[in-house]
Amino acid sequence: MRTIRWVIAVAAGLAVLSVEHAALTEPSGAAPARDEAAIKQLIANWDQGWKVFDAELATRDYAADADWTNAFGLSKKGRGEIYAFLEKFYTQPGTRSRRSTPSTTTIRFLRPDIATASSYRETVGQKSASGAEYPTRKTHDLRVLVREKDKWWIVNHLIMDEKETRP
């Protein structure tokens, strides 16, 4: 009886290890659709947060220690700093006059628990502090995401605007 229990315990342990190994060695192109949908929802949260000027919605999916750099080179560390910056930024009239297209996004799974998301959107109507309107902004975002306990978190977000080609 004791031997049977020991064999069952070992078999159960091996089964758990086998499942964990399969999850860690999943091919990069075979990421579950639910993970891709979850990541796209994070980006939709960001887009919607900007649309309605809601800093909580825009930042809810950032890791507590996330790195964030905007298109003007301003960097913030952590969800709290990003939130505080956006909350203040959203009150500026030049920000509130802007409108953006929804992001189009490509996701690449580096491992089952690490992904990158590359997005593009265009923004019109944003004004500088002096009131001058920016030309149409063509913005690219690169995010690094990590899954922890079935939740995807943005750990790094780099934002870049295309610039006019110079001769």
N, C-alpha and C positions, 0 to 999 in steps of 0.2 A: 504494500500500500504506500509506504514511504517512497519507494522508487518510482511509482507511478506519479505521485505528486511532484517529485523532482523533475521527471521527464516533461510533465505538463508545464511546469514553471519555466523550464529551459526553452521549450517549444514556443511558449507565449512570448518570452523575451526575444527570441530570434525573429518571431513574426513582427514585433514592434520595431526592431532594428531594421528589418527588411523594408517595412513601410517607410520609415524615416529616410533610409538610404535612397529609396525610389524617389521620394519627394525632393531630396537634395540634388539628385542627378537627372532630374527631368530636363529634356532638351529645351534650349532657349525658345524655340518656336512653338512649343507645346504648352505654353502658359494657359492656365484655365481662363475661360471667358469671364468668370466672375471677378478675377483679379484685374483684368483689363477694364471691365465696367466700373470697378471700384476706383481705379486710378482716373478714368475719364470723369467720374463724379467729383473727385477732388478738384480737377481743373474747372469743371462747371461751377463748383462752389466759388472758386477764385473769380471766374468771369461774372457770376451773379453778384458777388460781393462788390465788385467794381461797378456794376450796372446800377445797383441801388445804394452804393456808398456805405456798405456795412462791413466794418473792419473785422468784426467777430466772424462773419461768414467767410470773408476772404482769407482769414488766417487760421481757422479752426483745424486745418489738416497739416499744419507745420509741426515738426518735432519741437520739443521744448528748447533744444539747443541748435535749431536749424540755422544755416548760413543763407543769407539773402542779399543779393546785390541788384539794384535797379538799373535801368538803362542809362542813368546819369552818373553811375559809379558810386552811389551811396550804398553802404553796406550796413546791415543790421544783424545782430546775433540773437537768435531765439525768438520763439513765438511772441513773447511779451514785447520785445523791442519792435518787432515787425508790426504788431497790432498798434502800439502807441504811435508809431510813425504814420500808419495808414489812417488811424482815427483822426489825427490832426490834419493830414493831407486832404482827406475827404471833405473837410469844411471849407477849403479854399475855392473861391468862385471859378478860377481857371480850371480846376479839376472837375468841378460839378458840371461844366459845360461840355465835357467830352463824351463821346459815344464810341464804342468798340464793336467790331464784329465778334461773333463767338470764335473761340480758339479752335483751330484744326490741329489735331494732335496725332503724333506717331509714338507708339510705346515700344520699347525694347526691353525684354527681360534678360538681365545679365545672369541672374540666378533666380530660382523660384521666389526668393525673398528680397531681391534687389532689382529695381527697374529704372530706366530713364524715360522721360517723357519730353519730347520736343514739340513745341507748339508755335503757331503763328496766328497773329491777329492784326487788324488795322484799326487805328483810332483817329477820329477826326474831332475838331472843335476844342482841343485842349489849348489852354492859354498859359503863357508865362506869367510871372508875378507882375510884369509891367503891362499885361493885357494883350500882348502880341500873340496871335494865333500860330501855333506850330503847324508846319505842313503835315500832311497825312503821315502818321507814324506807322511804320511797318515793323512790328515788334516780334522778336523771336524769344521764346523762353526755353531754357533747358533745366529740367528738374531731375534730381536724383531722389528716388523713393525707396523706403525700406518697409517691409512688412514685419510687424511685431504683433503676435497674438491675433491674427486675422484682421488687423487694421493696417492700412498703408499710411505712412507718414512722409511728408516732404522733408528731407534732411538738407537739401541744398537747392537753391533756386537762383539762376542767373538770367537776367533779363537784358536783351540787347536790341537796339533799334538799328535798322539798315540806315546807312548814310549815303548821301549823294556821291556818285562816282566823281573823283577828281582827276583832271588830266595829268 
